[in-house]
Amino acid sequence: MTSQPCHDSLHNIQPHPFWQDTVAPAPTASSLAGSLECDLAIVGGGFTGLWTALLARRRSPTLNITIIEARRCGGEASGRNGGFCAPSISHGVSNALKRWPQEAEKLIRLGRQNLDELAADLQHFGMQVEFEREGKLNVASQPWQIDGLRSMQRNYARFGIECEWFEGSELARKLDSPLYGAGVFEPNYALLNPAKMAAELRRVCLAQGIRLFEQSPVLELMEGKNLLRLRTADGDMSAGHVALATNIAPPLLGHLASSVIPVYDYTLVSEPLSDAQLTAIGWTGRYGIADSGNQFHYLRKTADNRILWGGFDAIYHFGGRRDEALTQRPESFNRLAEQFRQAFPSLREVRFSHAWGGIIDTSARTTMFTGCAMQGRVAYALGFTGQGVSASRFAALNMLDLLAGERTERTELLMTSKAPFRFPPEPLRFAGVKMAQRSLAREDRDGHRDLLLKTFDAFGIGFDS
Ligand SMILES: Cc1cc2nc3c(=O)[nH]c(=O)nc-3n(C[C@H](O)[C@H](O)[C@H](O)COP(=O)(O)OP(=O)(O)OC[C@H]3O[C@@H](n4cnc5c(N)ncnc54)[C@H](O)[C@@H]3O)c2cc1C
């Protein structure tokens, strides 16, 4: 992997997303060359761009739709994530209540509706993505985290969301670990295989007559009198409308550059576990699990009973550096491997087969936002902050509403329509992120929320992954 000493469970690791190995590669689409025209051009072929294309087709069977992707569809965050598919568009119920108390009920309802509709779309289009709606167990290790879970349980009760409290031997039958003292199980939560999700969305888009160009980074977006123009190295596309679904790549609209920062998140996947190994840790169901620190882990099973174990480190590089090489970070992999052993001592012989990282598009509000430019002919959606698997579908609908000039319940949300707090320029940005991370780590150790975090709270600023 690199020269850094590696944890004994990480020898012979494959340095790429496990999910890639579960999908038969489709031939790459041709790149954009020459001058072409369409009604709707979508820049970016991750979940957001692919959903935008598919849902635009549903609204208009005759619209001429084109996706332009810089590399391969699903090659970035959409093919590298944990596959937790939340019934939420607001990074959870507590976040909705904290930041938008006046519209929390609406956000919660729309999030649950979005997951229902996503499940229905999978069925309607015959997309095979290992979708499992088996729930999620939220576990806590420290007394103040257990208090946090109690508050989560109260919030769920307030909005009629089904959940169940576990502790002691009851918890051990759901997850047996010396670290965790309590858990809240929410049955309405799904998991999927993200690489299959991207591949299936791509397949269905092509089957629906949507044109796709890959290996075609858009270099510039220009406003013409009648049409917008997207320029690539070898061609250009004129379009009536443009949806920007470029996530954390340097944005084509310069004013968005300080609204999100790239934060690297890392993941390990183990070799397949036997039933006996899984029974030894009480994890016999197919539900996903997450712990409750500011620096949290997420874990789930793959279809062949490997454990995916990710999270904790959230690395921001000075100047917002983005580089493929940064998706491999032995220090983070070693830490994750060691923390896995602490969580599950009986699995100390388990080896990991895959290790990778990806970029989280972190907004200071921890939720996505949308907006328009160029007289309403361009829409954008970004800032998912680690919860975009389901929210990307909602963002797609929101962009289509905006491009149609329609005022809908989606477009009127404060969460989506109000721009988030902008990150300050460097070197202040780097210093601010480091200070916030130190405070968050301290809070994880002693439960004390310091003045810096309280000040951020007062301004509605958050840092998460
Ligand atoms: C390690 C990791 C774990 C995560 N885990 C979860 C999880 O469990 N649950 C969850 O809900 N979310 C999770 N997320 C977040 C989730 O993956 C993202 O929010 C979601 O995939 C965003 O989709 P997207 O289409 O907006 O972005 P992307 O998948 O990043 O797609 C954007 C696309 O735009 C293309 N592009 C960029 N610029 C240009 C350009 N100029 N021209 C042409 N194309 C361009 C890129 O090549 C890319 O393919 C995780 C993210 C990471 C990195």
The ligand as a Tripos MOL2 file, in Angstrom:
@<TRIPOS>MOLECULE
LIG
   53    58     1     0     0
SMALL
NO_CHARGES

@<TRIPOS>ATOM
      1 C1        -16.5800    7.3520    1.6530 C.3       1 LIG1
      2 C2        -17.9780    7.8870    1.5400 C.ar      1 LIG1
      3 C3        -19.0120    7.2640    2.2320 C.ar      1 LIG1
      4 C4        -20.3150    7.7500    2.1170 C.ar      1 LIG1
      5 N1        -21.3330    7.0490    2.7090 N.ar      1 LIG1
      6 C5        -22.6180    7.4410    2.5130 C.ar      1 LIG1
      7 C6        -23.6910    6.6570    2.9960 C.ar      1 LIG1
      8 O1        -23.5030    5.5520    3.5380 O.2       1 LIG1
      9 N2        -24.9580    7.1400    2.8450 N.ar      1 LIG1
     10 C7        -25.2060    8.3300    2.2070 C.ar      1 LIG1
     11 O2        -26.3650    8.7270    2.1120 O.2       1 LIG1
     12 N3        -24.1950    9.0530    1.6630 N.ar      1 LIG1
     13 C8        -22.9210    8.6340    1.7830 C.ar      1 LIG1
     14 N4        -21.9070    9.3430    1.2020 N.ar      1 LIG1
     15 C9        -22.2480   10.5380    0.3920 C.3       1 LIG1
     16 C10       -22.7820   10.1610   -0.9890 C.3       1 LIG1
     17 O3        -21.9440    9.2130   -1.5860 O.3       1 LIG1
     18 C11       -22.8450   11.4190   -1.8620 C.3       1 LIG1
     19 O4        -23.5680   12.4230   -1.1880 O.3       1 LIG1
     20 C12       -23.5210   11.1740   -3.2020 C.3       1 LIG1
     21 O5        -22.9540   10.0670   -3.8540 O.3       1 LIG1
     22 C13       -23.4160   12.4190   -4.0670 C.3       1 LIG1
     23 O6        -23.7910   12.0990   -5.3900 O.3       1 LIG1
     24 P1        -23.4610   13.1230   -6.5420 P.3       1 LIG1
     25 O7        -23.9780   12.5590   -7.7970 O.co2     1 LIG1
     26 O8        -23.9480   14.4650   -6.1470 O.co2     1 LIG1
     27 O9        -21.8740   13.2190   -6.5440 O.3       1 LIG1
     28 P2        -20.7220   12.2880   -7.2610 P.3       1 LIG1
     29 O10       -20.9990   10.8570   -7.0830 O.co2     1 LIG1
     30 O11       -19.4540   12.8250   -6.7340 O.co2     1 LIG1
     31 O12       -20.9160   12.6400   -8.7560 O.3       1 LIG1
     32 C14       -20.5150   13.8690   -9.3220 C.3       1 LIG1
     33 C15       -20.0240   13.5570  -10.7140 C.3       1 LIG1
     34 O13       -19.7920   14.7640  -11.4070 O.3       1 LIG1
     35 C16       -18.6630   14.5830  -12.2370 C.3       1 LIG1
     36 N5        -18.1220   15.9110  -12.5380 N.ar      1 LIG1
     37 C17       -17.6130   16.8120  -11.6780 C.ar      1 LIG1
     38 N6        -17.2240   17.9240  -12.3200 N.ar      1 LIG1
     39 C18       -17.5160   17.7180  -13.6300 C.ar      1 LIG1
     40 C19       -17.3310   18.5000  -14.8000 C.ar      1 LIG1
     41 N7        -16.7920   19.7370  -14.7550 N.pl3     1 LIG1
     42 N8        -17.7080   17.9750  -15.9840 N.ar      1 LIG1
     43 C20       -18.2870   16.7470  -16.0600 C.ar      1 LIG1
     44 N9        -18.4780   15.9800  -14.9640 N.ar      1 LIG1
     45 C21       -18.0970   16.4460  -13.7690 C.ar      1 LIG1
     46 C22       -17.7390   13.7260  -11.3930 C.3       1 LIG1
     47 O14       -16.7730   13.0650  -12.1970 O.3       1 LIG1
     48 C23       -18.7110   12.7900  -10.7070 C.3       1 LIG1
     49 O15       -18.8800   11.5750  -11.3960 O.3       1 LIG1
     50 C24       -20.5840    8.8990    1.3120 C.ar      1 LIG1
     51 C25       -19.5490    9.5220    0.6290 C.ar      1 LIG1
     52 C26       -18.2560    9.0230    0.7280 C.ar      1 LIG1
     53 C27       -17.1600    9.7040   -0.0480 C.3       1 LIG1
@<TRIPOS>BOND
     1     1     2 1
     2     2     3 ar
     3     2    52 ar
     4     3     4 ar
     5     4     5 ar
     6     4    50 ar
     7     5     6 ar
     8     6     7 ar
     9     6    13 1
    10     7     8 2
    11     7     9 ar
    12     9    10 ar
    13    10    11 2
    14    10    12 ar
    15    12    13 ar
    16    13    14 ar
    17    14    15 1
    18    14    50 ar
    19    15    16 1
    20    16    17 1
    21    16    18 1
    22    18    19 1
    23    18    20 1
    24    20    21 1
    25    20    22 1
    26    22    23 1
    27    23    24 1
    28    24    25 2
    29    24    26 1
    30    24    27 1
    31    27    28 1
    32    28    29 2
    33    28    30 1
    34    28    31 1
    35    31    32 1
    36    32    33 1
    37    33    34 1
    38    33    48 1
    39    34    35 1
    40    35    36 1
    41    35    46 1
    42    36    37 ar
    43    36    45 ar
    44    37    38 ar
    45    38    39 ar
    46    39    40 ar
    47    39    45 ar
    48    40    41 1
    49    40    42 ar
    50    42    43 ar
    51    43    44 ar
    52    44    45 ar
    53    46    47 1
    54    46    48 1
    55    48    49 1
    56    50    51 ar
    57    51    52 ar
    58    52    53 1
@<TRIPOS>SUBSTRUCTURE
     1 LIG1         1 GROUP 0 **** ****
